Amino acid sequence: MNRIVKGLIAGVAATVPMTLLMVVWHRRLPRTEQYPLPPHEITMNAAEDAHMEEAVDNPREQAAAT
């Protein structure tokens, strides 16, 4: 039970500050850029940045990655 509680505390301790920073940074964007990104767009941009586009080049792989 201690491991579960520690995991829960660690998850909350990591998620709360990250979420707060994301909200603050999102509000600082220009109005035209303040839109939610779909998981597909985020995944494809990350793959492109990592030069891994070929790893997700078909729809089935893209769906699994997102």
CORQUISUL-V179090 format. One record per backbone hydrogen bond with DSSP energy under -0.5 kcal/mol. CO is the residue of the C=O (numbers start at 1). NH is the residue of the N-H. E is the energy in kcal/mol with one decimal. If there is no record, write none. Layout:
co->CO nh->NH e->E
co->CO nh->NH e->E
This chain:
co->1 nh->5 e->-2.2
co->2 nh->6 e->-2.7
co->3 nh->7 e->-2.4
co->4 nh->8 e->-2.4
co->5 nh->9 e->-2.7
co->6 nh->10 e->-2.6
co->7 nh->11 e->-2.5
co->8 nh->12 e->-2.4
co->9 nh->13 e->-2.8
co->10 nh->14 e->-1.6
co->11 nh->15 e->-2.5
co->12 nh->16 e->-2.3
co->13 nh->17 e->-0.6
co->14 nh->18 e->-1.2
co->15 nh->19 e->-2.7
co->16 nh->20 e->-2.4
co->17 nh->21 e->-2.5
co->18 nh->22 e->-2.2
co->19 nh->23 e->-2.2
co->20 nh->24 e->-2.3
co->21 nh->25 e->-2.9
co->22 nh->26 e->-2.3
co->23 nh->27 e->-2.0
co->24 nh->28 e->-1.1
co->25 nh->29 e->-0.6
co->26 nh->29 e->-1.1
co->30 nh->33 e->-2.1
co->31 nh->34 e->-1.3
co->33 nh->35 e->-1.6
co->38 nh->42 e->-1.9
co->39 nh->43 e->-2.7
co->40 nh->44 e->-2.6
co->41 nh->45 e->-2.3
co->42 nh->46 e->-2.3
co->43 nh->47 e->-2.5
co->44 nh->48 e->-2.3
co->45 nh->49 e->-2.5
co->46 nh->50 e->-1.8
co->47 nh->52 e->-3.4
co->48 nh->51 e->-1.5
co->52 nh->55 e->-1.7
co->52 nh->56 e->-0.6
co->53 nh->56 e->-1.4
co->54 nh->57 e->-0.9
co->58 nh->62 e->-2.3
co->59 nh->63 e->-2.4
co->60 nh->64 e->-1.9
co->61 nh->65 e->-2.2
co->62 nh->66 e->-1.8
